[in-house]
């Protein structure tokens, strides 16, 4: 938990400043008397350093989750429950949980500078495409938490995806896979579960075995927990990535079994 230790220890030399720094500073509240653009007490980490990316990912994820939850005018119990579920999966300690909740609340505030935050996020992540995808999957799940996605939520998500370099087609494909994962995890009929498995892998029933295997391997590679952590996913989120790879594997095994 070295990135978190630097945050609460006051080592701000590696912090990002800008809109993300302001959001995290507000979420930290009275932990510190100095600002995020203040002194460095333990050396500086430059753009792209793993600990810096981890703090950026944590900050952006919870703040944008709050922004999306509020985008349709109200925050539902399901959306709050999902945020709590993510915190639980991350095994956050009390301090981290307080800051995560504060970040969520910052994102809910009127005038939250979402486009500026995402521009900085994209710059800080620097071509780590798999991390960007993981971020999108977590925040999209917020909108799907209540079992539906209204037009305002979808428009907001499309804007977020566009800010991060996704075309509308790429975003819709990601949305379809996530809808498949949501349904695959629910108690549904065997037929519905098989349909969800195909959607989760991003393939159709008409695809060849070889193509389905290729897509399966691609999805597994994109969500491999160790790879994501090495690129800057906070270690606390490893269980989220592990669950995704387990769902992908189970979906592939179901399809293989059905085809036999």
C-alpha positions, 0 to 999 in steps of 0.5 A, a space after each residue: 500500500 505504498 501509494 496510500 502511505 505516501 498520500 497519508 504520510 504527506 509526501 506530496 512531491 509525486 502528487 498530480 496537482 491540477 483538478 485531480 489534486 484539488 479533488 483529492 485535496 478536498 476529499 482528504 479534508 483536514 488530514 493535512 495542513 499543507 496543500 497538494 502542491 506543497 512540499 515533497 518530503 520523500 522525493 518526487 515521482 514523475 509522470 507515469 510512475 506506478 505510485 502516482 498512477 495508482 493514486 490517480 486511478 483511485 481518485 478518478 474512479 470514485 469521483 467519477 462514480 459519484 458524478 455518474 450516480 448523480 447524472 440522472 438527477 438522483 443517486 439511487 440506493 443501488 448506486 450507493 450499494 455498488 460504490 460500497 461493494 467496490 470499497 468492500 472488494 478493495 478491503 479499504 481500511 477506515 481512512 481509505 474508505 472515508 476518503 473514497 466516500 468523500 471522493 464520491 461526494 465530490 463527484 456528486 457536487 454541481 460543477 464537478 469538472 469532469 472533462 478537466 479531470 478526465 483530460 488529466 487522468 488520460 495524461 497521467 495514465 499515458 497509453 495504458 489502454 487496459 487501465 483506461 478500459 478497467 476504469 470505464 468498466 467500473 464506472 459503467 457498472 455504476 450506471 447499471 447498478 439499478 438494472 437500467 440505464 436511462 438516456 442521460 446516463 448513457 449520454 454522460 458515459 458516451 462523453 466520458 468514453 469519448 474524452 478517453 479516446 473511445 469511438 461510439 462503436 468501441 464504447 457500445 461494444 464495451 457496454 454490451 460486454 458489461 451487460 453480458 457480465 451483469 446478466 451472467 452473474 445473475 440467477 437466470 435460465 440456462 439459455 439466458 446464461 449462455 446468451 450472456 456468456 457470448 455477450 461477455 466475450 464480445 462474440 456471437 453464436 455464429 463465430 468459429 471456435 477459433 475466433 471465440 478462443 481468440 476473443 477469450 484470450 484477449 479478454 483474459 490478457 486485458 483483465 489479468 490482475 498482475 498485469 493491471 497492477 504492474 501498470 498502475 491499478 491500485 493493489 486494493 483493486 486486484 480482487 475486482 480484476 480477479 473476479 472479472 477474469 473468473 467470469 470471463 473464464 466461466 463464460 468461455 467454459 460454458 460456451 465450450 461445453 455447450 458446443 461440444 
